[in-house]
């Protein structure tokens, strides 16, 4: 069980997921008037672009209306269904961006080890690896955006040596604040310290994420920034 928050807005339907790459393709078709011209403009293979449109339409319904060549020439245009799907994607991105910009975890601690700009900081929640520029003093304040945190089931959390997200703090879910598309999850990691994570509402519902759920909050050292404490 994994709740990823290194977020790339996605809309899933069955086994097919609309990603940013798909959105770029659909908008290029809208701009250029054909799948072939869109693929060429994006430097992609026409056959693969065509295949991807078919895959998306299998899940989401008709997205591209095709017109065969003739005296007036051929071409393609987006259907109303496709435009609605793109609008949903834009709303998801907007909501995510708004929450991500304001949701931030702050941890205070003391540097106990340093390797260049990377430092190990002892915090009330445990040791955290972070980017901390050389500066006078060892007391620092760490900041971490909610979209840089991944929540995992402790029983399935990978070994720290096998993942780039070396920071791992185990705790329990305190709150789940759900919006239309994304949810801000607060995890109590001990000693009155909490970490915020951003997940999709679909993930919350599918995985039954609620108050009291035990999770591991993991995040990369490069996503954690430190500055001297005031």
PyMOL commands that place a pseudoatom at each C-alpha (Angstrom):
pseudoatom trace, name=CA, resn=UNK, resi=1, chain=A, elem=C, hetatm=0, pos=[0.000, 0.000, 0.000]
pseudoatom trace, name=CA, resn=UNK, resi=2, chain=A, elem=C, hetatm=0, pos=[1.573, 3.303, -1.084]
pseudoatom trace, name=CA, resn=UNK, resi=3, chain=A, elem=C, hetatm=0, pos=[0.259, 6.840, -1.214]
pseudoatom trace, name=CA, resn=UNK, resi=4, chain=A, elem=C, hetatm=0, pos=[2.522, 8.732, -3.570]
pseudoatom trace, name=CA, resn=UNK, resi=5, chain=A, elem=C, hetatm=0, pos=[2.700, 12.485, -3.281]
pseudoatom trace, name=CA, resn=UNK, resi=6, chain=A, elem=C, hetatm=0, pos=[5.547, 13.271, -5.644]
pseudoatom trace, name=CA, resn=UNK, resi=7, chain=A, elem=C, hetatm=0, pos=[2.676, 14.505, -7.664]
pseudoatom trace, name=CA, resn=UNK, resi=8, chain=A, elem=C, hetatm=0, pos=[2.066, 14.452, -11.375]
pseudoatom trace, name=CA, resn=UNK, resi=9, chain=A, elem=C, hetatm=0, pos=[-1.641, 15.137, -11.853]
pseudoatom trace, name=CA, resn=UNK, resi=10, chain=A, elem=C, hetatm=0, pos=[-3.331, 11.985, -13.127]
pseudoatom trace, name=CA, resn=UNK, resi=11, chain=A, elem=C, hetatm=0, pos=[-6.906, 10.899, -13.791]
pseudoatom trace, name=CA, resn=UNK, resi=12, chain=A, elem=C, hetatm=0, pos=[-7.466, 7.153, -13.720]
pseudoatom trace, name=CA, resn=UNK, resi=13, chain=A, elem=C, hetatm=0, pos=[-10.231, 5.127, -15.365]
pseudoatom trace, name=CA, resn=UNK, resi=14, chain=A, elem=C, hetatm=0, pos=[-9.917, 1.384, -14.909]
pseudoatom trace, name=CA, resn=UNK, resi=15, chain=A, elem=C, hetatm=0, pos=[-6.418, 0.315, -15.922]
pseudoatom trace, name=CA, resn=UNK, resi=16, chain=A, elem=C, hetatm=0, pos=[-5.779, 3.462, -17.978]
pseudoatom trace, name=CA, resn=UNK, resi=17, chain=A, elem=C, hetatm=0, pos=[-4.432, 6.693, -16.519]
pseudoatom trace, name=CA, resn=UNK, resi=18, chain=A, elem=C, hetatm=0, pos=[-4.451, 10.109, -18.183]
pseudoatom trace, name=CA, resn=UNK, resi=19, chain=A, elem=C, hetatm=0, pos=[-1.107, 11.774, -17.489]
pseudoatom trace, name=CA, resn=UNK, resi=20, chain=A, elem=C, hetatm=0, pos=[0.459, 15.128, -18.284]
pseudoatom trace, name=CA, resn=UNK, resi=21, chain=A, elem=C, hetatm=0, pos=[2.064, 13.600, -21.382]
pseudoatom trace, name=CA, resn=UNK, resi=22, chain=A, elem=C, hetatm=0, pos=[-1.396, 12.607, -22.643]
pseudoatom trace, name=CA, resn=UNK, resi=23, chain=A, elem=C, hetatm=0, pos=[-2.759, 16.079, -21.949]
pseudoatom trace, name=CA, resn=UNK, resi=24, chain=A, elem=C, hetatm=0, pos=[0.075, 17.611, -23.985]
pseudoatom trace, name=CA, resn=UNK, resi=25, chain=A, elem=C, hetatm=0, pos=[-0.793, 15.281, -26.883]
pseudoatom trace, name=CA, resn=UNK, resi=26, chain=A, elem=C, hetatm=0, pos=[-4.499, 16.112, -26.794]
pseudoatom trace, name=CA, resn=UNK, resi=27, chain=A, elem=C, hetatm=0, pos=[-3.822, 19.837, -26.709]
pseudoatom trace, name=CA, resn=UNK, resi=28, chain=A, elem=C, hetatm=0, pos=[-1.367, 19.509, -29.593]
pseudoatom trace, name=CA, resn=UNK, resi=29, chain=A, elem=C, hetatm=0, pos=[-4.075, 17.753, -31.629]
pseudoatom trace, name=CA, resn=UNK, resi=30, chain=A, elem=C, hetatm=0, pos=[-6.395, 20.640, -30.821]
pseudoatom trace, name=CA, resn=UNK, resi=31, chain=A, elem=C, hetatm=0, pos=[-3.752, 23.168, -31.896]
pseudoatom trace, name=CA, resn=UNK, resi=32, chain=A, elem=C, hetatm=0, pos=[-2.561, 21.430, -35.072]
pseudoatom trace, name=CA, resn=UNK, resi=33, chain=A, elem=C, hetatm=0, pos=[-5.782, 19.821, -36.294]
pseudoatom trace, name=CA, resn=UNK, resi=34, chain=A, elem=C, hetatm=0, pos=[-4.508, 16.262, -36.694]
pseudoatom trace, name=CA, resn=UNK, resi=35, chain=A, elem=C, hetatm=0, pos=[-2.823, 13.473, -34.788]
pseudoatom trace, name=CA, resn=UNK, resi=36, chain=A, elem=C, hetatm=0, pos=[-0.039, 13.287, -37.368]
pseudoatom trace, name=CA, resn=UNK, resi=37, chain=A, elem=C, hetatm=0, pos=[0.750, 17.013, -37.133]
pseudoatom trace, name=CA, resn=UNK, resi=38, chain=A, elem=C, hetatm=0, pos=[0.556, 16.907, -33.340]
pseudoatom trace, name=CA, resn=UNK, resi=39, chain=A, elem=C, hetatm=0, pos=[2.953, 13.960, -33.122]
pseudoatom trace, name=CA, resn=UNK, resi=40, chain=A, elem=C, hetatm=0, pos=[5.353, 15.668, -35.520]
pseudoatom trace, name=CA, resn=UNK, resi=41, chain=A, elem=C, hetatm=0, pos=[5.272, 18.912, -33.521]
pseudoatom trace, name=CA, resn=UNK, resi=42, chain=A, elem=C, hetatm=0, pos=[5.991, 17.011, -30.307]
pseudoatom trace, name=CA, resn=UNK, resi=43, chain=A, elem=C, hetatm=0, pos=[8.725, 14.874, -31.864]
pseudoatom trace, name=CA, resn=UNK, resi=44, chain=A, elem=C, hetatm=0, pos=[6.770, 11.678, -31.220]
pseudoatom trace, name=CA, resn=UNK, resi=45, chain=A, elem=C, hetatm=0, pos=[5.968, 8.652, -33.331]
pseudoatom trace, name=CA, resn=UNK, resi=46, chain=A, elem=C, hetatm=0, pos=[2.624, 8.949, -35.155]
pseudoatom trace, name=CA, resn=UNK, resi=47, chain=A, elem=C, hetatm=0, pos=[1.851, 5.256, -34.657]
pseudoatom trace, name=CA, resn=UNK, resi=48, chain=A, elem=C, hetatm=0, pos=[2.474, 5.483, -30.917]
pseudoatom trace, name=CA, resn=UNK, resi=49, chain=A, elem=C, hetatm=0, pos=[0.437, 8.659, -30.610]
pseudoatom trace, name=CA, resn=UNK, resi=50, chain=A, elem=C, hetatm=0, pos=[-2.419, 7.008, -32.491]
pseudoatom trace, name=CA, resn=UNK, resi=51, chain=A, elem=C, hetatm=0, pos=[-2.162, 3.908, -30.301]
pseudoatom trace, name=CA, resn=UNK, resi=52, chain=A, elem=C, hetatm=0, pos=[-2.237, 6.003, -27.152]
pseudoatom trace, name=CA, resn=UNK, resi=53, chain=A, elem=C, hetatm=0, pos=[-5.368, 7.830, -28.278]
pseudoatom trace, name=CA, resn=UNK, resi=54, chain=A, elem=C, hetatm=0, pos=[-7.053, 4.458, -28.845]
pseudoatom trace, name=CA, resn=UNK, resi=55, chain=A, elem=C, hetatm=0, pos=[-6.035, 3.334, -25.339]
pseudoatom trace, name=CA, resn=UNK, resi=56, chain=A, elem=C, hetatm=0, pos=[-7.396, 6.519, -23.782]
pseudoatom trace, name=CA, resn=UNK, resi=57, chain=A, elem=C, hetatm=0, pos=[-10.658, 6.247, -25.721]
pseudoatom trace, name=CA, resn=UNK, resi=58, chain=A, elem=C, hetatm=0, pos=[-11.123, 2.666, -24.542]
pseudoatom trace, name=CA, resn=UNK, resi=59, chain=A, elem=C, hetatm=0, pos=[-11.204, 4.001, -20.978]
pseudoatom trace, name=CA, resn=UNK, resi=60, chain=A, elem=C, hetatm=0, pos=[-12.677, 7.492, -21.299]
pseudoatom trace, name=CA, resn=UNK, resi=61, chain=A, elem=C, hetatm=0, pos=[-14.802, 7.294, -24.452]
pseudoatom trace, name=CA, resn=UNK, resi=62, chain=A, elem=C, hetatm=0, pos=[-14.492, 9.224, -27.718]
pseudoatom trace, name=CA, resn=UNK, resi=63, chain=A, elem=C, hetatm=0, pos=[-11.858, 11.939, -27.370]
pseudoatom trace, name=CA, resn=UNK, resi=64, chain=A, elem=C, hetatm=0, pos=[-10.784, 12.675, -30.951]
pseudoatom trace, name=CA, resn=UNK, resi=65, chain=A, elem=C, hetatm=0, pos=[-13.124, 13.054, -33.912]
pseudoatom trace, name=CA, resn=UNK, resi=66, chain=A, elem=C, hetatm=0, pos=[-11.323, 11.991, -37.076]
pseudoatom trace, name=CA, resn=UNK, resi=67, chain=A, elem=C, hetatm=0, pos=[-12.137, 13.184, -40.576]
pseudoatom trace, name=CA, resn=UNK, resi=68, chain=A, elem=C, hetatm=0, pos=[-10.783, 11.277, -43.547]
pseudoatom trace, name=CA, resn=UNK, resi=69, chain=A, elem=C, hetatm=0, pos=[-9.039, 13.082, -46.365]
pseudoatom trace, name=CA, resn=UNK, resi=70, chain=A, elem=C, hetatm=0, pos=[-10.872, 14.302, -49.436]
pseudoatom trace, name=CA, resn=UNK, resi=71, chain=A, elem=C, hetatm=0, pos=[-11.303, 17.491, -51.380]
pseudoatom trace, name=CA, resn=UNK, resi=72, chain=A, elem=C, hetatm=0, pos=[-11.292, 19.426, -48.140]
pseudoatom trace, name=CA, resn=UNK, resi=73, chain=A, elem=C, hetatm=0, pos=[-8.495, 17.384, -46.598]
pseudoatom trace, name=CA, resn=UNK, resi=74, chain=A, elem=C, hetatm=0, pos=[-8.573, 15.242, -43.461]
pseudoatom trace, name=CA, resn=UNK, resi=75, chain=A, elem=C, hetatm=0, pos=[-7.890, 16.096, -39.864]
pseudoatom trace, name=CA, resn=UNK, resi=76, chain=A, elem=C, hetatm=0, pos=[-8.882, 15.584, -36.252]
pseudoatom trace, name=CA, resn=UNK, resi=77, chain=A, elem=C, hetatm=0, pos=[-10.611, 17.619, -33.576]
pseudoatom trace, name=CA, resn=UNK, resi=78, chain=A, elem=C, hetatm=0, pos=[-11.261, 17.102, -29.878]
pseudoatom trace, name=CA, resn=UNK, resi=79, chain=A, elem=C, hetatm=0, pos=[-14.704, 16.024, -28.766]
pseudoatom trace, name=CA, resn=UNK, resi=80, chain=A, elem=C, hetatm=0, pos=[-16.647, 17.727, -25.995]
pseudoatom trace, name=CA, resn=UNK, resi=81, chain=A, elem=C, hetatm=0, pos=[-15.793, 14.734, -23.819]
pseudoatom trace, name=CA, resn=UNK, resi=82, chain=A, elem=C, hetatm=0, pos=[-12.093, 15.410, -24.358]
pseudoatom trace, name=CA, resn=UNK, resi=83, chain=A, elem=C, hetatm=0, pos=[-12.482, 19.084, -23.470]
pseudoatom trace, name=CA, resn=UNK, resi=84, chain=A, elem=C, hetatm=0, pos=[-14.340, 18.141, -20.284]
pseudoatom trace, name=CA, resn=UNK, resi=85, chain=A, elem=C, hetatm=0, pos=[-11.532, 15.735, -19.393]
pseudoatom trace, name=CA, resn=UNK, resi=86, chain=A, elem=C, hetatm=0, pos=[-8.910, 18.438, -19.928]
pseudoatom trace, name=CA, resn=UNK, resi=87, chain=A, elem=C, hetatm=0, pos=[-10.925, 20.799, -17.713]
pseudoatom trace, name=CA, resn=UNK, resi=88, chain=A, elem=C, hetatm=0, pos=[-10.989, 18.161, -14.960]
pseudoatom trace, name=CA, resn=UNK, resi=89, chain=A, elem=C, hetatm=0, pos=[-7.239, 17.789, -15.288]
pseudoatom trace, name=CA, resn=UNK, resi=90, chain=A, elem=C, hetatm=0, pos=[-6.726, 21.554, -15.018]
pseudoatom trace, name=CA, resn=UNK, resi=91, chain=A, elem=C, hetatm=0, pos=[-8.877, 21.730, -11.876]
pseudoatom trace, name=CA, resn=UNK, resi=92, chain=A, elem=C, hetatm=0, pos=[-6.886, 18.898, -10.341]
pseudoatom trace, name=CA, resn=UNK, resi=93, chain=A, elem=C, hetatm=0, pos=[-3.590, 20.647, -11.095]
pseudoatom trace, name=CA, resn=UNK, resi=94, chain=A, elem=C, hetatm=0, pos=[-4.861, 23.959, -9.750]
pseudoatom trace, name=CA, resn=UNK, resi=95, chain=A, elem=C, hetatm=0, pos=[-6.102, 22.456, -6.500]
pseudoatom trace, name=CA, resn=UNK, resi=96, chain=A, elem=C, hetatm=0, pos=[-2.907, 20.509, -6.020]
pseudoatom trace, name=CA, resn=UNK, resi=97, chain=A, elem=C, hetatm=0, pos=[-0.703, 23.530, -6.681]
pseudoatom trace, name=CA, resn=UNK, resi=98, chain=A, elem=C, hetatm=0, pos=[-2.659, 25.707, -4.278]
pseudoatom trace, name=CA, resn=UNK, resi=99, chain=A, elem=C, hetatm=0, pos=[-2.419, 23.201, -1.432]
pseudoatom trace, name=CA, resn=UNK, resi=100, chain=A, elem=C, hetatm=0, pos=[1.204, 22.280, -2.141]
pseudoatom trace, name=CA, resn=UNK, resi=101, chain=A, elem=C, hetatm=0, pos=[2.319, 25.892, -1.974]
pseudoatom trace, name=CA, resn=UNK, resi=102, chain=A, elem=C, hetatm=0, pos=[0.811, 26.417, 1.470]
pseudoatom trace, name=CA, resn=UNK, resi=103, chain=A, elem=C, hetatm=0, pos=[1.276, 22.992, 3.114]
pseudoatom trace, name=CA, resn=UNK, resi=104, chain=A, elem=C, hetatm=0, pos=[4.744, 22.730, 4.570]
pseudoatom trace, name=CA, resn=UNK, resi=105, chain=A, elem=C, hetatm=0, pos=[6.264, 20.772, 7.425]
pseudoatom trace, name=CA, resn=UNK, resi=106, chain=A, elem=C, hetatm=0, pos=[8.743, 22.564, 9.679]
pseudoatom trace, name=CA, resn=UNK, resi=107, chain=A, elem=C, hetatm=0, pos=[11.158, 20.601, 11.870]
pseudoatom trace, name=CA, resn=UNK, resi=108, chain=A, elem=C, hetatm=0, pos=[13.736, 22.071, 14.205]
pseudoatom trace, name=CA, resn=UNK, resi=109, chain=A, elem=C, hetatm=0, pos=[16.898, 20.255, 15.152]
pseudoatom trace, name=CA, resn=UNK, resi=110, chain=A, elem=C, hetatm=0, pos=[20.637, 20.203, 15.527]
pseudoatom trace, name=CA, resn=UNK, resi=111, chain=A, elem=C, hetatm=0, pos=[23.269, 19.086, 13.027]
pseudoatom trace, name=CA, resn=UNK, resi=112, chain=A, elem=C, hetatm=0, pos=[25.078, 15.973, 14.262]
pseudoatom trace, name=CA, resn=UNK, resi=113, chain=A, elem=C, hetatm=0, pos=[26.915, 15.036, 11.068]
pseudoatom trace, name=CA, resn=UNK, resi=114, chain=A, elem=C, hetatm=0, pos=[27.768, 16.738, 7.804]
pseudoatom trace, name=CA, resn=UNK, resi=115, chain=A, elem=C, hetatm=0, pos=[28.883, 15.611, 4.332]
pseudoatom trace, name=CA, resn=UNK, resi=116, chain=A, elem=C, hetatm=0, pos=[29.254, 18.778, 2.283]
pseudoatom trace, name=CA, resn=UNK, resi=117, chain=A, elem=C, hetatm=0, pos=[25.829, 20.370, 1.863]
pseudoatom trace, name=CA, resn=UNK, resi=118, chain=A, elem=C, hetatm=0, pos=[24.099, 17.222, 3.111]
pseudoatom trace, name=CA, resn=UNK, resi=119, chain=A, elem=C, hetatm=0, pos=[23.673, 17.069, 6.867]
pseudoatom trace, name=CA, resn=UNK, resi=120, chain=A, elem=C, hetatm=0, pos=[22.126, 14.706, 9.391]
pseudoatom trace, name=CA, resn=UNK, resi=121, chain=A, elem=C, hetatm=0, pos=[19.882, 16.687, 11.694]
pseudoatom trace, name=CA, resn=UNK, resi=122, chain=A, elem=C, hetatm=0, pos=[18.613, 15.271, 14.981]
pseudoatom trace, name=CA, resn=UNK, resi=123, chain=A, elem=C, hetatm=0, pos=[14.992, 16.382, 15.412]
pseudoatom trace, name=CA, resn=UNK, resi=124, chain=A, elem=C, hetatm=0, pos=[12.314, 15.495, 18.005]
pseudoatom trace, name=CA, resn=UNK, resi=125, chain=A, elem=C, hetatm=0, pos=[10.925, 13.049, 15.399]
pseudoatom trace, name=CA, resn=UNK, resi=126, chain=A, elem=C, hetatm=0, pos=[14.291, 11.381, 14.755]
pseudoatom trace, name=CA, resn=UNK, resi=127, chain=A, elem=C, hetatm=0, pos=[17.315, 11.833, 12.517]
pseudoatom trace, name=CA, resn=UNK, resi=128, chain=A, elem=C, hetatm=0, pos=[16.645, 13.545, 9.186]
pseudoatom trace, name=CA, resn=UNK, resi=129, chain=A, elem=C, hetatm=0, pos=[19.000, 13.946, 6.231]
pseudoatom trace, name=CA, resn=UNK, resi=130, chain=A, elem=C, hetatm=0, pos=[18.662, 17.359, 4.589]
pseudoatom trace, name=CA, resn=UNK, resi=131, chain=A, elem=C, hetatm=0, pos=[20.302, 19.945, 2.376]
pseudoatom trace, name=CA, resn=UNK, resi=132, chain=A, elem=C, hetatm=0, pos=[21.841, 22.476, 4.750]
pseudoatom trace, name=CA, resn=UNK, resi=133, chain=A, elem=C, hetatm=0, pos=[24.312, 25.031, 3.334]
pseudoatom trace, name=CA, resn=UNK, resi=134, chain=A, elem=C, hetatm=0, pos=[27.439, 25.657, 5.344]
pseudoatom trace, name=CA, resn=UNK, resi=135, chain=A, elem=C, hetatm=0, pos=[26.702, 28.244, 8.011]
pseudoatom trace, name=CA, resn=UNK, resi=136, chain=A, elem=C, hetatm=0, pos=[27.656, 29.258, 11.507]
pseudoatom trace, name=CA, resn=UNK, resi=137, chain=A, elem=C, hetatm=0, pos=[25.923, 27.299, 14.245]
pseudoatom trace, name=CA, resn=UNK, resi=138, chain=A, elem=C, hetatm=0, pos=[24.432, 23.819, 14.374]
pseudoatom trace, name=CA, resn=UNK, resi=139, chain=A, elem=C, hetatm=0, pos=[20.795, 24.621, 15.210]
pseudoatom trace, name=CA, resn=UNK, resi=140, chain=A, elem=C, hetatm=0, pos=[18.684, 24.568, 12.050]
pseudoatom trace, name=CA, resn=UNK, resi=141, chain=A, elem=C, hetatm=0, pos=[15.093, 24.765, 10.838]
pseudoatom trace, name=CA, resn=UNK, resi=142, chain=A, elem=C, hetatm=0, pos=[14.075, 22.228, 8.195]
pseudoatom trace, name=CA, resn=UNK, resi=143, chain=A, elem=C, hetatm=0, pos=[11.206, 22.726, 5.740]
pseudoatom trace, name=CA, resn=UNK, resi=144, chain=A, elem=C, hetatm=0, pos=[9.520, 20.050, 3.653]
pseudoatom trace, name=CA, resn=UNK, resi=145, chain=A, elem=C, hetatm=0, pos=[6.694, 20.505, 1.119]
pseudoatom trace, name=CA, resn=UNK, resi=146, chain=A, elem=C, hetatm=0, pos=[3.734, 18.156, 1.440]
pseudoatom trace, name=CA, resn=UNK, resi=147, chain=A, elem=C, hetatm=0, pos=[4.028, 17.059, -2.199]
pseudoatom trace, name=CA, resn=UNK, resi=148, chain=A, elem=C, hetatm=0, pos=[7.530, 15.682, -1.535]
pseudoatom trace, name=CA, resn=UNK, resi=149, chain=A, elem=C, hetatm=0, pos=[6.307, 13.140, 1.041]
pseudoatom trace, name=CA, resn=UNK, resi=150, chain=A, elem=C, hetatm=0, pos=[5.248, 9.559, 0.326]
pseudoatom trace, name=CA, resn=UNK, resi=151, chain=A, elem=C, hetatm=0, pos=[3.110, 7.578, 2.787]
pseudoatom trace, name=CA, resn=UNK, resi=152, chain=A, elem=C, hetatm=0, pos=[3.556, 3.823, 2.944]
pseudoatom trace, name=CA, resn=UNK, resi=153, chain=A, elem=C, hetatm=0, pos=[2.268, 0.824, 4.869]
pseudoatom trace, name=CA, resn=UNK, resi=154, chain=A, elem=C, hetatm=0, pos=[5.037, 0.012, 7.408]
pseudoatom trace, name=CA, resn=UNK, resi=155, chain=A, elem=C, hetatm=0, pos=[4.916, -3.668, 6.436]
pseudoatom trace, name=CA, resn=UNK, resi=156, chain=A, elem=C, hetatm=0, pos=[5.654, -2.813, 2.808]
pseudoatom trace, name=CA, resn=UNK, resi=157, chain=A, elem=C, hetatm=0, pos=[7.964, 0.124, 3.251]
pseudoatom trace, name=CA, resn=UNK, resi=158, chain=A, elem=C, hetatm=0, pos=[11.202, -0.541, 1.288]
pseudoatom trace, name=CA, resn=UNK, resi=159, chain=A, elem=C, hetatm=0, pos=[14.565, -0.848, 2.976]
pseudoatom trace, name=CA, resn=UNK, resi=160, chain=A, elem=C, hetatm=0, pos=[16.199, 2.609, 3.208]
pseudoatom trace, name=CA, resn=UNK, resi=161, chain=A, elem=C, hetatm=0, pos=[19.225, 1.316, 1.297]
pseudoatom trace, name=CA, resn=UNK, resi=162, chain=A, elem=C, hetatm=0, pos=[16.998, 0.408, -1.671]
pseudoatom trace, name=CA, resn=UNK, resi=163, chain=A, elem=C, hetatm=0, pos=[15.290, 3.752, -2.160]
pseudoatom trace, name=CA, resn=UNK, resi=164, chain=A, elem=C, hetatm=0, pos=[16.334, 7.349, -2.753]
pseudoatom trace, name=CA, resn=UNK, resi=165, chain=A, elem=C, hetatm=0, pos=[13.852, 8.465, -0.077]
pseudoatom trace, name=CA, resn=UNK, resi=166, chain=A, elem=C, hetatm=0, pos=[16.212, 7.762, 2.798]
pseudoatom trace, name=CA, resn=UNK, resi=167, chain=A, elem=C, hetatm=0, pos=[14.248, 9.708, 5.422]
pseudoatom trace, name=CA, resn=UNK, resi=168, chain=A, elem=C, hetatm=0, pos=[11.590, 7.533, 7.091]
pseudoatom trace, name=CA, resn=UNK, resi=169, chain=A, elem=C, hetatm=0, pos=[9.382, 8.631, 9.996]
pseudoatom trace, name=CA, resn=UNK, resi=170, chain=A, elem=C, hetatm=0, pos=[6.722, 6.223, 11.273]
pseudoatom trace, name=CA, resn=UNK, resi=171, chain=A, elem=C, hetatm=0, pos=[3.529, 7.604, 12.777]
pseudoatom trace, name=CA, resn=UNK, resi=172, chain=A, elem=C, hetatm=0, pos=[-0.253, 7.617, 12.697]
pseudoatom trace, name=CA, resn=UNK, resi=173, chain=A, elem=C, hetatm=0, pos=[-2.660, 9.665, 10.638]
pseudoatom trace, name=CA, resn=UNK, resi=174, chain=A, elem=C, hetatm=0, pos=[-4.123, 12.533, 12.637]
pseudoatom trace, name=CA, resn=UNK, resi=175, chain=A, elem=C, hetatm=0, pos=[-6.271, 14.303, 10.054]
pseudoatom trace, name=CA, resn=UNK, resi=176, chain=A, elem=C, hetatm=0, pos=[-7.405, 13.913, 6.445]
pseudoatom trace, name=CA, resn=UNK, resi=177, chain=A, elem=C, hetatm=0, pos=[-8.561, 17.208, 4.934]
pseudoatom trace, name=CA, resn=UNK, resi=178, chain=A, elem=C, hetatm=0, pos=[-10.064, 16.320, 1.566]
pseudoatom trace, name=CA, resn=UNK, resi=179, chain=A, elem=C, hetatm=0, pos=[-10.876, 18.743, -1.221]
pseudoatom trace, name=CA, resn=UNK, resi=180, chain=A, elem=C, hetatm=0, pos=[-12.433, 17.992, -4.600]
pseudoatom trace, name=CA, resn=UNK, resi=181, chain=A, elem=C, hetatm=0, pos=[-9.413, 16.163, -5.983]
pseudoatom trace, name=CA, resn=UNK, resi=182, chain=A, elem=C, hetatm=0, pos=[-6.631, 16.080, -3.393]
pseudoatom trace, name=CA, resn=UNK, resi=183, chain=A, elem=C, hetatm=0, pos=[-6.355, 15.588, 0.344]
pseudoatom trace, name=CA, resn=UNK, resi=184, chain=A, elem=C, hetatm=0, pos=[-3.903, 16.988, 2.866]
pseudoatom trace, name=CA, resn=UNK, resi=185, chain=A, elem=C, hetatm=0, pos=[-2.969, 14.275, 5.354]
pseudoatom trace, name=CA, resn=UNK, resi=186, chain=A, elem=C, hetatm=0, pos=[-1.338, 15.114, 8.680]
pseudoatom trace, name=CA, resn=UNK, resi=187, chain=A, elem=C, hetatm=0, pos=[0.732, 12.356, 10.280]
pseudoatom trace, name=CA, resn=UNK, resi=188, chain=A, elem=C, hetatm=0, pos=[1.730, 12.424, 13.954]
pseudoatom trace, name=CA, resn=UNK, resi=189, chain=A, elem=C, hetatm=0, pos=[5.340, 11.208, 14.067]
pseudoatom trace, name=CA, resn=UNK, resi=190, chain=A, elem=C, hetatm=0, pos=[5.799, 11.610, 17.830]
pseudoatom trace, name=CA, resn=UNK, resi=191, chain=A, elem=C, hetatm=0, pos=[6.719, 14.185, 20.455]
pseudoatom trace, name=CA, resn=UNK, resi=192, chain=A, elem=C, hetatm=0, pos=[4.014, 16.577, 19.215]
pseudoatom trace, name=CA, resn=UNK, resi=193, chain=A, elem=C, hetatm=0, pos=[5.631, 16.666, 15.773]
pseudoatom trace, name=CA, resn=UNK, resi=194, chain=A, elem=C, hetatm=0, pos=[3.586, 16.193, 12.584]
pseudoatom trace, name=CA, resn=UNK, resi=195, chain=A, elem=C, hetatm=0, pos=[4.373, 15.773, 8.898]
pseudoatom trace, name=CA, resn=UNK, resi=196, chain=A, elem=C, hetatm=0, pos=[2.019, 16.862, 6.105]
pseudoatom trace, name=CA, resn=UNK, resi=197, chain=A, elem=C, hetatm=0, pos=[1.545, 14.803, 2.936]
pseudoatom trace, name=CA, resn=UNK, resi=198, chain=A, elem=C, hetatm=0, pos=[-0.516, 15.471, -0.179]
pseudoatom trace, name=CA, resn=UNK, resi=199, chain=A, elem=C, hetatm=0, pos=[-2.428, 12.578, -1.784]
pseudoatom trace, name=CA, resn=UNK, resi=200, chain=A, elem=C, hetatm=0, pos=[-5.326, 12.219, -4.195]
pseudoatom trace, name=CA, resn=UNK, resi=201, chain=A, elem=C, hetatm=0, pos=[-8.844, 11.790, -2.856]
pseudoatom trace, name=CA, resn=UNK, resi=202, chain=A, elem=C, hetatm=0, pos=[-9.101, 8.621, -4.931]
pseudoatom trace, name=CA, resn=UNK, resi=203, chain=A, elem=C, hetatm=0, pos=[-6.147, 7.158, -3.022]
pseudoatom trace, name=CA, resn=UNK, resi=204, chain=A, elem=C, hetatm=0, pos=[-7.696, 8.062, 0.324]
pseudoatom trace, name=CA, resn=UNK, resi=205, chain=A, elem=C, hetatm=0, pos=[-10.962, 6.348, -0.611]
pseudoatom trace, name=CA, resn=UNK, resi=206, chain=A, elem=C, hetatm=0, pos=[-9.380, 3.321, -2.245]
pseudoatom trace, name=CA, resn=UNK, resi=207, chain=A, elem=C, hetatm=0, pos=[-6.919, 2.690, 0.579]
pseudoatom trace, name=CA, resn=UNK, resi=208, chain=A, elem=C, hetatm=0, pos=[-9.242, 3.704, 3.436]
pseudoatom trace, name=CA, resn=UNK, resi=209, chain=A, elem=C, hetatm=0, pos=[-6.773, 6.208, 4.836]
pseudoatom trace, name=CA, resn=UNK, resi=210, chain=A, elem=C, hetatm=0, pos=[-8.231, 7.627, 8.054]
pseudoatom trace, name=CA, resn=UNK, resi=211, chain=A, elem=C, hetatm=0, pos=[-7.408, 8.843, 11.560]
pseudoatom trace, name=CA, resn=UNK, resi=212, chain=A, elem=C, hetatm=0, pos=[-5.297, 6.263, 13.372]
pseudoatom trace, name=CA, resn=UNK, resi=213, chain=A, elem=C, hetatm=0, pos=[-3.868, 4.555, 10.276]
pseudoatom trace, name=CA, resn=UNK, resi=214, chain=A, elem=C, hetatm=0, pos=[-0.218, 3.653, 10.852]
pseudoatom trace, name=CA, resn=UNK, resi=215, chain=A, elem=C, hetatm=0, pos=[2.051, 4.816, 8.041]
pseudoatom trace, name=CA, resn=UNK, resi=216, chain=A, elem=C, hetatm=0, pos=[5.663, 5.574, 7.245]
pseudoatom trace, name=CA, resn=UNK, resi=217, chain=A, elem=C, hetatm=0, pos=[6.329, 9.067, 5.894]
pseudoatom trace, name=CA, resn=UNK, resi=218, chain=A, elem=C, hetatm=0, pos=[9.333, 8.925, 3.581]
pseudoatom trace, name=CA, resn=UNK, resi=219, chain=A, elem=C, hetatm=0, pos=[11.053, 11.728, 1.694]
pseudoatom trace, name=CA, resn=UNK, resi=220, chain=A, elem=C, hetatm=0, pos=[14.340, 12.503, -0.021]
pseudoatom trace, name=CA, resn=UNK, resi=221, chain=A, elem=C, hetatm=0, pos=[17.129, 14.441, 1.625]
pseudoatom trace, name=CA, resn=UNK, resi=222, chain=A, elem=C, hetatm=0, pos=[17.220, 16.723, -1.424]
pseudoatom trace, name=CA, resn=UNK, resi=223, chain=A, elem=C, hetatm=0, pos=[13.571, 17.662, -0.804]
pseudoatom trace, name=CA, resn=UNK, resi=224, chain=A, elem=C, hetatm=0, pos=[14.335, 18.768, 2.745]
pseudoatom trace, name=CA, resn=UNK, resi=225, chain=A, elem=C, hetatm=0, pos=[15.915, 22.210, 3.094]
pseudoatom trace, name=CA, resn=UNK, resi=226, chain=A, elem=C, hetatm=0, pos=[17.558, 23.598, 6.182]
pseudoatom trace, name=CA, resn=UNK, resi=227, chain=A, elem=C, hetatm=0, pos=[18.484, 27.090, 7.311]
pseudoatom trace, name=CA, resn=UNK, resi=228, chain=A, elem=C, hetatm=0, pos=[20.061, 28.315, 10.557]
pseudoatom trace, name=CA, resn=UNK, resi=229, chain=A, elem=C, hetatm=0, pos=[17.495, 28.726, 13.311]
pseudoatom trace, name=CA, resn=UNK, resi=230, chain=A, elem=C, hetatm=0, pos=[16.689, 32.315, 14.170]
for i in range(1, 230): cmd.bond("trace and resi %d" % i, "trace and resi %d" % (i + 1))
show_as sticks, trace
zoom trace
